[in-house]
Amino acid sequence: MVRIDPSPMLRYTRGSSEPPLHNSVYQVASLLVGLFGANIVAFWVFTAGNEEAVKNLQVLPVLLFLSVVGAFLWPFGGWHQRGRWRFLR
């Protein structure tokens, strides 16, 4: 069993110059919804109910998973870098 202490994540403090925490949560949620939406629309467009196409495009869910993981592991600064590093730690 993995023992993860959630208390440091709950005591997440921000400076006065930073936007409120709920704005950051909404931005991350919007990104994840956008990734999922684009993936599901691509799946519907490319498969169009064809069973053989569904079998051939089984890579789409894997690409969605990799894009979500990639969003959290993005090595460049800027987009919620402090929160991402805190989550990964």
C-alpha positions in Angstrom: 0.0 0.0 0.0 1.2 3.5 -0.8 1.1 6.0 2.0 0.4 9.4 0.7 -0.1 12.3 3.1 -2.6 14.7 1.5 -2.2 17.4 4.1 0.5 19.3 2.2 -1.7 19.5 -0.9 -4.6 20.9 1.2 -2.4 23.6 2.7 -1.6 25.0 -0.7 -0.8 28.7 -0.3 -0.6 31.3 -3.0 0.9 34.7 -3.0 -1.2 37.9 -3.2 -0.1 38.5 -6.7 -1.4 35.2 -8.0 -5.0 34.6 -9.1 -7.3 32.7 -6.7 -6.8 28.9 -6.6 -10.2 28.1 -8.1 -9.1 29.8 -11.3 -6.2 27.4 -11.6 -8.4 24.5 -10.9 -10.8 25.6 -13.6 -8.0 26.0 -16.1 -6.7 22.5 -15.5 -10.2 21.1 -15.6 -10.8 22.9 -18.9 -7.6 21.5 -20.4 -8.6 18.0 -19.4 -12.1 18.4 -20.7 -10.7 19.8 -24.0 -8.4 16.8 -24.4 -11.2 14.3 -23.7 -13.6 16.2 -25.9 -11.1 16.3 -28.8 -10.4 12.6 -28.4 -14.0 11.5 -28.3 -14.9 13.6 -31.3 -12.0 12.2 -33.2 -13.1 8.7 -32.3 -16.7 9.4 -33.4 -15.6 11.0 -36.7 -13.0 8.4 -37.6 -15.1 5.3 -36.6 -18.6 6.4 -37.6 -20.0 3.3 -36.0 -17.9 0.9 -38.1 -16.7 -2.0 -36.0 -13.6 -2.6 -38.0 -12.6 1.1 -37.6 -13.1 0.9 -33.9 -10.7 -2.0 -33.7 -8.1 -0.1 -35.9 -8.3 3.0 -33.8 -7.7 1.5 -30.4 -4.7 3.8 -30.1 -6.9 6.9 -29.5 -7.6 6.1 -25.8 -3.8 5.5 -25.3 -3.1 8.9 -26.9 -5.6 10.5 -24.5 -3.8 8.9 -21.5 -0.4 10.0 -22.8 -1.6 13.6 -23.4 -3.0 13.8 -19.9 0.3 12.5 -18.4 2.2 14.8 -20.7 0.3 17.8 -19.5 1.4 17.1 -15.9 5.0 16.3 -16.9 5.4 19.3 -19.2 9.0 20.3 -18.7 8.7 23.9 -19.6 7.7 26.6 -17.1 4.7 28.8 -17.2 1.5 26.7 -17.0 1.0 26.1 -13.3 4.6 24.9 -12.8 4.6 25.2 -9.0 1.4 23.2 -8.7 2.5 20.5 -11.1 5.8 20.0 -9.3 3.9 19.9 -6.0 1.6 17.3 -7.4 4.4 15.2 -8.7 6.4 15.4 -5.5 
